[in-house]
Amino acid sequence: MANQSKASYTIPALSAQDRAVKLPEVVQLTGKSKTSIYREIKAGRFPAGFSIGIRARAWSLNAVNSWLEQCKRGEQ
């Protein structure tokens, strides 16, 4: 059996007015596909989010809403 080590994850502290949202909700909020979101992250135009597990990622709702506001103002 292979030696498996436990990975450590640093989850940022979210304010009382913020919460972590997973990809399905980010897709719903932005109207973008999963592929488009990851393409925008790679290009540095969308918040990268943070790891919450080996194969799980989450985003700050405030960061996603800020990105949407930038889009409304034509900054994206």
C-alpha positions in Angstrom: 0.0 0.0 0.0 1.3 3.4 -0.9 2.2 5.9 1.8 -0.5 8.5 2.0 0.2 11.8 3.6 -2.5 14.2 4.8 -2.5 17.5 3.0 -3.0 20.7 4.9 -5.4 23.4 3.7 -5.5 27.0 4.7 -9.0 28.3 4.5 -9.1 32.1 4.7 -11.2 33.7 7.5 -14.4 35.1 6.0 -16.2 38.1 7.6 -19.6 37.7 9.1 -21.1 39.3 6.0 -19.3 36.8 3.7 -19.5 33.1 3.0 -17.8 30.5 1.0 -19.6 29.4 -2.2 -18.8 26.3 -4.3 -18.5 26.1 -8.1 -22.2 25.4 -8.9 -23.3 28.6 -7.1 -20.5 30.6 -8.8 -21.8 29.3 -12.1 -25.3 30.4 -11.2 -24.2 33.8 -9.9 -22.0 34.7 -12.9 -23.9 33.0 -15.7 -20.5 31.5 -16.9 -19.7 27.9 -17.5 -17.2 26.0 -15.4 -14.7 26.1 -18.2 -15.1 29.8 -18.7 -14.6 30.4 -15.0 -11.4 28.4 -14.9 -10.2 30.1 -18.1 -10.8 33.5 -16.5 -8.9 32.4 -13.4 -5.9 31.3 -15.4 -5.9 34.6 -17.3 -6.0 36.5 -13.9 -9.4 38.0 -14.6 -11.5 36.1 -11.9 -10.8 35.4 -8.2 -8.9 32.1 -7.8 -10.8 31.0 -4.8 -9.3 28.7 -2.2 -8.9 25.0 -1.7 -11.3 23.3 0.8 -10.2 19.8 0.1 -8.2 17.6 -2.2 -10.6 18.1 -5.1 -12.8 20.9 -3.7 -12.6 24.6 -4.2 -14.6 27.5 -2.9 -14.8 31.3 -3.5 -15.6 34.2 -1.2 -19.1 35.4 -2.1 -17.8 39.0 -1.6 -15.0 38.4 -4.1 -17.4 37.0 -6.7 -19.8 40.0 -6.1 -16.9 42.4 -6.4 -16.0 40.8 -9.7 -19.6 41.2 -10.9 -19.6 44.9 -10.0 -16.4 45.4 -11.9 -18.0 43.8 -15.0 -21.0 46.1 -14.6 -18.7 49.1 -14.6 -16.9 47.8 -17.7 -13.6 47.1 -15.8 -13.3 43.5 -16.8 
